Amino acid sequence: MHIQQAQENMNRLVVISGCSGGGKSTLLAELKRRGYTVVEEPGRRVVSEELKRGGQALPWIDMAAFLRNVIQLSITDWTRAGTANEWIFFDRGVVDAAASLEHITGKPYLKRYGISLRYHHKVFLTPPWAEIYAEDPERRHSFDAALAEYGLLVTAYPALDYDILAIPKTNVADRATFVLDALSGNGE
């Protein structure tokens, strides 16, 4: 019974991922405004901390070190949320960083982390959306780089038996409703 309860709790951990600059943060802010728990993007937190301390684990300096730090932070986030009995929304999951690290190193990080750290089987992806894409101090890569990253994700999640749902390009309220309806079974 304990194992079944733990699995049910993992099914409450929902990843919102996708193309950088595709509106994930805005969508997650709307879900938070509606009363849901949101876990901030680990990559942005790693960048912020590295910039504060003058560190080198930054995507534009040492991508592998950056991704290893993101994986560790993602594991911590997942572990802390693991006993949830309500929806918890993650701005990216461990799969995102593991897929990227595997891509640049050729080592099997995706299987190592993606199989043991499971989220809800429905993963929501924001598609590329050039009209709203913008670089900022923590997102210094081009839209083309964001497209390449997105390409990794649309392969990685299904390879781990997740169902991808593309979030429509519409206003943020409708996007949040789309996610909640899909989780409740009303959106399919």
GITA-V150860 format. One record per residue. N is the residue number from 0. RES is the residue in one letter. OMEGA is omega in radians with two decimals (999 if undefined). NEAR is the number of other ideal C-beta (glycine too) atoms within 10 Angstrom. Layout:
# GITA-V150860
N/RES/OMEGA/NEAR, N/RES/OMEGA/NEAR
This chain:
# GITA-V150860
0/M/3.14/5, 1/H/3.13/6, 2/I/3.13/7, 3/Q/3.12/8, 4/Q/3.12/11, 5/A/3.12/12, 6/Q/3.10/10, 7/E/3.11/11, 8/N/3.11/16, 9/M/3.12/18, 10/N/3.10/16, 11/R/-3.12/19, 12/L/-2.98/22, 13/V/3.11/25, 14/V/2.93/23, 15/I/-3.06/27, 16/S/3.08/29, 17/G/-3.06/27, 18/C/3.02/23, 19/S/3.11/23, 20/G/-3.12/21, 21/G/3.09/23, 22/G/3.14/22, 23/K/-3.08/22, 24/S/3.11/16, 25/T/3.10/14, 26/L/-3.14/24, 27/L/3.06/22, 28/A/3.10/14, 29/E/3.09/20, 30/L/3.09/21, 31/K/3.10/14, 32/R/3.13/12, 33/R/3.04/11, 34/G/-3.14/8, 35/Y/3.07/17, 36/T/-3.13/15, 37/V/3.07/20, 38/V/-3.09/23, 39/E/-3.12/16, 40/E/-3.13/24, 41/P/-3.12/25, 42/G/3.12/23, 43/R/3.12/17, 44/R/3.10/17, 45/V/3.13/26, 46/V/-3.12/23, 47/S/-3.13/13, 48/E/3.13/13, 49/E/3.11/20, 50/L/3.14/12, 51/K/-3.05/8, 52/R/-3.14/9, 53/G/-3.10/6, 54/G/-3.09/16, 55/Q/-3.11/10, 56/A/-3.13/19, 57/L/-3.06/17, 58/P/-3.14/21, 59/W/3.09/9, 60/I/-3.10/11, 61/D/-3.06/15, 62/M/-3.12/16, 63/A/3.12/14, 64/A/3.09/16, 65/F/-3.09/23, 66/L/3.08/25, 67/R/3.09/17, 68/N/3.11/22, 69/V/3.10/26, 70/I/-3.14/23, 71/Q/3.10/14, 72/L/3.09/20, 73/S/3.09/25, 74/I/3.10/16, 75/T/3.12/11, 76/D/-3.12/23, 77/W/-3.12/22, 78/T/3.14/10, 79/R/-3.09/11, 80/A/-2.99/18, 81/G/-3.14/14, 82/T/-3.08/11, 83/A/2.99/16, 84/N/3.06/9, 85/E/3.12/9, 86/W/3.00/19, 87/I/-3.07/22, 88/F/-3.13/25, 89/F/2.99/26, 90/D/-3.03/22, 91/R/3.13/23, 92/G/-3.12/28, 93/V/-3.14/27, 94/V/-3.12/28, 95/D/-3.10/28, 96/A/-3.14/26, 97/A/3.12/25, 98/A/3.13/24, 99/S/3.13/25, 100/L/3.08/22, 101/E/-3.13/20, 102/H/-3.07/18, 103/I/-3.11/11, 104/T/-3.06/13, 105/G/3.14/8, 106/K/-2.99/11, 107/P/3.14/11, 108/Y/-3.08/22, 109/L/3.10/23, 110/K/-3.09/12, 111/R/-3.08/15, 112/Y/-3.03/22, 113/G/-3.13/24, 114/I/-3.07/11, 115/S/-3.14/10, 116/L/-3.04/21, 117/R/3.04/18, 118/Y/3.04/24, 119/H/-3.06/20, 120/H/3.07/13, 121/K/3.10/17, 122/V/-3.09/24, 123/F/-3.12/23, 124/L/2.98/21, 125/T/-3.13/24, 126/P/3.04/14, 127/P/-3.08/18, 128/W/-3.04/16, 129/A/-3.08/11, 130/E/-3.14/6, 131/I/-3.11/11, 132/Y/3.07/17, 133/A/3.02/8, 134/E/3.06/13, 135/D/-3.08/8, 136/P/-3.14/9, 137/E/3.09/16, 138/R/-3.05/17, 139/R/-3.12/12, 140/H/-3.08/14, 141/S/3.06/12, 142/F/3.09/16, 143/D/3.08/8, 144/A/3.09/13, 145/A/3.10/21, 146/L/3.11/14, 147/A/3.10/14, 148/E/3.12/19, 149/Y/3.10/19, 150/G/3.08/14, 151/L/-3.07/16, 152/L/-3.12/22, 153/V/3.03/16, 154/T/-3.02/12, 155/A/-3.08/21, 156/Y/3.10/24, 157/P/3.10/12, 158/A/3.12/13, 159/L/3.08/19, 160/D/2.98/10, 161/Y/3.03/21, 162/D/3.14/13, 163/I/3.00/14, 164/L/3.12/17, 165/A/3.13/12, 166/I/-3.09/23, 167/P/3.08/11, 168/K/-3.13/15, 169/T/-3.12/11, 170/N/-3.01/12, 171/V/3.12/15, 172/A/3.12/12, 173/D/3.11/13, 174/R/3.12/22, 175/A/3.11/22, 176/T/3.09/16, 177/F/-3.13/19, 178/V/-3.10/24, 179/L/3.10/17, 180/D/3.14/12, 181/A/3.12/17, 182/L/-3.13/18, 183/S/-3.13/10, 184/G/-3.12/7, 185/N/-3.04/10, 186/G/-3.10/13, 187/E/999/9
